[in-house]
Amino acid sequence: MLFLLTAILTGIVAVVLVKHAKRSTWQQNATALSGGAHVGASAFGTLQSNLRVQASQLAASLELQRAVITPDEILISKL
């Protein structure tokens, strides 16, 4: 009788420990995925900001402004 009671209690403890381990693993994975999503979003925001700065620098460049204002000699000669 004592052996049966010990076996039942050991089984219950084992089941509870397995459930807690699964829940803990699930929470760790969810936290890792959430952190990865935040890092990815931050990196995307940084890239977007860098592209905006580069576009502004390109639009303000003297070479581009001259190219837009000055007619292309090759196109004029074909007309």
N, CA and C atoms as a LAMMPS dump frame, in Angstrom:
ITEM: TIMESTEP
0
ITEM: NUMBER OF ATOMS
237
ITEM: BOX BOUNDS ff ff ff
-5.0000000000000000e+02 5.0000000000000000e+02
-5.0000000000000000e+02 5.0000000000000000e+02
-5.0000000000000000e+02 5.0000000000000000e+02
ITEM: ATOMS id mol type element x y z
1 1 1 N 0.812 -1.189 0
2 1 2 C 0 0 0
3 1 3 C 0.863 1.264 0
4 2 1 N 1.89 1.254 0.818
5 2 2 C 2.791 2.4 0.888
6 2 3 C 3.523 2.584 -0.445
7 3 1 N 3.891 1.467 -1.072
8 3 2 C 4.561 1.538 -2.367
9 3 3 C 3.649 2.156 -3.417
10 4 1 N 2.389 1.771 -3.435
11 4 2 C 1.413 2.301 -4.39
12 4 3 C 1.22 3.805 -4.178
13 5 1 N 1.093 4.228 -2.943
14 5 2 C 0.929 5.645 -2.631
15 5 3 C 2.165 6.44 -3.071
16 6 1 N 3.35 5.902 -2.838
17 6 2 C 4.584 6.573 -3.25
18 6 3 C 4.672 6.667 -4.776
19 7 1 N 4.267 5.607 -5.465
20 7 2 C 4.29 5.602 -6.933
21 7 3 C 3.318 6.642 -7.488
22 8 1 N 2.126 6.737 -6.901
23 8 2 C 1.133 7.712 -7.358
24 8 3 C 1.639 9.135 -7.134
25 9 1 N 2.16 9.416 -5.961
26 9 2 C 2.683 10.755 -5.673
27 9 3 C 3.863 11.104 -6.59
28 10 1 N 4.729 10.142 -6.838
29 10 2 C 5.855 10.372 -7.745
30 10 3 C 5.354 10.66 -9.158
31 11 1 N 4.35 9.942 -9.591
32 11 2 C 3.764 10.176 -10.911
33 11 3 C 3.15 11.56 -11.018
34 12 1 N 2.426 11.981 -9.981
35 12 2 C 1.805 13.311 -9.987
36 12 3 C 2.875 14.403 -10.037
37 13 1 N 3.912 14.236 -9.237
38 13 2 C 5.004 15.216 -9.235
39 13 3 C 5.673 15.268 -10.606
40 14 1 N 5.874 14.109 -11.226
41 14 2 C 6.506 14.064 -12.544
42 14 3 C 5.649 14.773 -13.583
43 15 1 N 4.337 14.551 -13.563
44 15 2 C 3.423 15.198 -14.519
45 15 3 C 3.436 16.711 -14.324
46 16 1 N 3.397 17.155 -13.085
47 16 2 C 3.414 18.591 -12.799
48 16 3 C 4.726 19.212 -13.27
49 17 1 N 5.838 18.551 -13.026
50 17 2 C 7.137 19.07 -13.459
51 17 3 C 7.236 19.155 -14.977
52 18 1 N 6.702 18.152 -15.664
53 18 2 C 6.726 18.17 -17.129
54 18 3 C 5.877 19.323 -17.652
55 19 1 N 4.702 19.545 -17.071
56 19 2 C 3.849 20.661 -17.506
57 19 3 C 4.538 21.999 -17.286
58 20 1 N 5.181 22.15 -16.139
59 20 2 C 5.889 23.401 -15.853
60 20 3 C 7.066 23.6 -16.816
61 21 1 N 7.745 22.523 -17.138
62 21 2 C 8.873 22.62 -18.067
63 21 3 C 8.395 23.034 -19.456
64 22 1 N 7.285 22.465 -19.908
65 22 2 C 6.732 22.831 -21.215
66 22 3 C 6.296 24.29 -21.224
67 23 1 N 5.62 24.719 -20.162
68 23 2 C 5.155 26.1 -20.077
69 23 3 C 6.341 27.067 -20.054
70 24 1 N 7.377 26.7 -19.314
71 24 2 C 8.567 27.544 -19.222
72 24 3 C 9.253 27.652 -20.581
73 25 1 N 9.367 26.536 -21.278
74 25 2 C 9.972 26.537 -22.61
75 25 3 C 9.152 27.389 -23.56
76 26 1 N 7.832 27.267 -23.498
77 26 2 C 6.943 28.054 -24.356
78 26 3 C 7.137 29.544 -24.078
79 27 1 N 7.211 29.922 -22.821
80 27 2 C 7.389 31.329 -22.466
81 27 3 C 8.754 31.842 -22.918
82 28 1 N 9.776 31.022 -22.802
83 28 2 C 11.105 31.432 -23.262
84 28 3 C 11.109 31.659 -24.773
85 29 1 N 10.471 30.755 -25.506
86 29 2 C 10.405 30.899 -26.956
87 29 3 C 9.61 32.141 -27.35
88 30 1 N 8.505 32.373 -26.674
89 30 2 C 7.697 33.557 -26.971
90 30 3 C 8.477 34.832 -26.684
91 31 1 N 9.222 34.843 -25.597
92 31 2 C 10.036 36.013 -25.257
93 31 3 C 11.133 36.226 -26.291
94 32 1 N 11.763 35.156 -26.722
95 32 2 C 12.825 35.268 -27.724
96 32 3 C 12.27 35.785 -29.048
97 33 1 N 11.113 35.27 -29.455
98 33 2 C 10.5 35.74 -30.7
99 33 3 C 10.096 37.201 -30.609
100 34 1 N 9.555 37.581 -29.469
101 34 2 C 9.165 38.973 -29.27
102 34 3 C 10.387 39.888 -29.326
103 35 1 N 11.457 39.474 -28.675
104 35 2 C 12.691 40.264 -28.716
105 35 3 C 13.243 40.372 -30.122
106 36 1 N 13.206 39.281 -30.855
107 36 2 C 13.668 39.298 -32.243
108 36 3 C 12.836 40.216 -33.115
109 37 1 N 11.531 40.226 -32.883
110 37 2 C 10.647 41.115 -33.644
111 37 3 C 10.959 42.572 -33.341
112 38 1 N 11.23 42.874 -32.072
113 38 2 C 11.569 44.252 -31.703
114 38 3 C 12.891 44.677 -32.331
115 39 1 N 13.867 43.796 -32.331
116 39 2 C 15.162 44.109 -32.936
117 39 3 C 15.004 44.317 -34.441
118 40 1 N 14.223 43.456 -35.074
119 40 2 C 13.986 43.601 -36.515
120 40 3 C 13.284 44.905 -36.85
121 41 1 N 12.288 45.262 -36.054
122 41 2 C 11.574 46.518 -36.291
123 41 3 C 12.495 47.712 -36.088
124 42 1 N 13.339 47.64 -35.096
125 42 2 C 14.289 48.723 -34.847
126 42 3 C 15.283 48.851 -36
127 43 1 N 15.777 47.719 -36.474
128 43 2 C 16.722 47.735 -37.595
129 43 3 C 16.053 48.295 -38.844
130 44 1 N 14.794 47.922 -39.075
131 44 2 C 14.065 48.442 -40.226
132 44 3 C 13.889 49.946 -40.114
133 45 1 N 13.563 50.426 -38.928
134 45 2 C 13.418 51.868 -38.713
135 45 3 C 14.718 52.611 -38.956
136 46 1 N 15.822 52.012 -38.527
137 46 2 C 17.13 52.626 -38.756
138 46 3 C 17.446 52.686 -40.246
139 47 1 N 17.177 51.593 -40.957
140 47 2 C 17.406 51.584 -42.405
141 47 3 C 16.547 52.631 -43.105
142 48 1 N 15.301 52.748 -42.676
143 48 2 C 14.398 53.724 -43.275
144 48 3 C 14.92 55.147 -43.046
145 49 1 N 15.382 55.429 -41.854
146 49 2 C 15.929 56.75 -41.554
147 49 3 C 17.183 57.017 -42.378
148 50 1 N 18.04 56.021 -42.493
149 50 2 C 19.252 56.187 -43.296
150 50 3 C 18.92 56.45 -44.76
151 51 1 N 17.927 55.742 -45.289
152 51 2 C 17.531 55.961 -46.682
153 51 3 C 16.957 57.36 -46.885
154 52 1 N 16.199 57.863 -45.913
155 52 2 C 15.672 59.218 -46.012
156 52 3 C 16.8 60.241 -46.038
157 53 1 N 17.799 60.041 -45.185
158 53 2 C 18.943 60.958 -45.151
159 53 3 C 19.686 60.916 -46.478
160 54 1 N 19.909 59.715 -47.003
161 54 2 C 20.621 59.59 -48.275
162 54 3 C 19.831 60.214 -49.419
163 55 1 N 18.51 60.044 -49.413
164 55 2 C 17.676 60.657 -50.452
165 55 3 C 17.733 62.179 -50.359
166 56 1 N 17.725 62.709 -49.152
167 56 2 C 17.828 64.155 -48.971
168 56 3 C 19.184 64.668 -49.448
169 57 1 N 20.235 63.922 -49.134
170 57 2 C 21.57 64.323 -49.579
171 57 3 C 21.674 64.281 -51.097
172 58 1 N 21.074 63.28 -51.703
173 58 2 C 21.1 63.175 -53.158
174 58 3 C 20.316 64.314 -53.794
175 59 1 N 19.147 64.612 -53.252
176 59 2 C 18.335 65.69 -53.803
177 59 3 C 19.028 67.042 -53.66
178 60 1 N 19.827 67.205 -52.622
179 60 2 C 20.516 68.473 -52.394
180 60 3 C 21.873 68.531 -53.095
181 61 1 N 22.277 67.461 -53.747
182 61 2 C 23.611 67.447 -54.36
183 61 3 C 23.653 68.371 -55.564
184 62 1 N 24.752 69.062 -55.684
185 62 2 C 24.948 70.007 -56.771
186 62 3 C 24.994 69.293 -58.121
187 63 1 N 25.596 68.11 -58.157
188 63 2 C 25.681 67.351 -59.41
189 63 3 C 24.303 67.008 -59.958
190 64 1 N 23.406 66.567 -59.084
191 64 2 C 22.058 66.216 -59.535
192 64 3 C 21.302 67.457 -59.994
193 65 1 N 21.446 68.544 -59.264
194 65 2 C 20.757 69.778 -59.659
195 65 3 C 21.261 70.273 -61.015
196 66 1 N 22.564 70.191 -61.24
197 66 2 C 23.109 70.584 -62.545
198 66 3 C 22.599 69.668 -63.644
199 67 1 N 22.53 68.371 -63.363
200 67 2 C 22.053 67.414 -64.37
201 67 3 C 20.602 67.664 -64.726
202 68 1 N 19.811 68.109 -63.776
203 68 2 C 18.392 68.371 -64.056
204 68 3 C 18.242 69.673 -64.828
205 69 1 N 19.012 70.67 -64.465
206 69 2 C 18.881 71.991 -65.089
207 69 3 C 19.553 72.046 -66.449
208 70 1 N 20.746 71.483 -66.578
209 70 2 C 21.514 71.543 -67.813
210 70 3 C 20.99 70.5 -68.787
211 71 1 N 20.659 70.908 -70.007
212 71 2 C 20.189 69.923 -70.981
213 71 3 C 21.3 68.95 -71.363
214 72 1 N 20.914 67.739 -71.618
215 72 2 C 21.866 66.701 -72.005
216 72 3 C 22.277 66.919 -73.456
217 73 1 N 23.556 67.044 -73.702
218 73 2 C 24.044 67.339 -75.057
219 73 3 C 23.718 66.208 -76.026
220 74 1 N 23.695 64.988 -75.562
221 74 2 C 23.402 63.852 -76.444
222 74 3 C 21.954 63.915 -76.903
223 75 1 N 21.04 64.23 -76.014
224 75 2 C 19.627 64.324 -76.382
225 75 3 C 19.386 65.498 -77.348
226 76 1 N 20.058 66.61 -77.139
227 76 2 C 19.865 67.783 -77.984
228 76 3 C 20.378 67.498 -79.398
229 77 1 N 21.495 66.788 -79.508
230 77 2 C 22.05 66.509 -80.833
231 77 3 C 21.147 65.554 -81.629
232 78 1 N 20.351 64.738 -80.945
233 78 2 C 19.45 63.806 -81.649
234 78 3 C 18.191 64.509 -82.134
235 79 1 N 17.873 65.658 -81.563
236 79 2 C 16.662 66.366 -81.975
237 79 3 C 16.924 67.039 -83.23
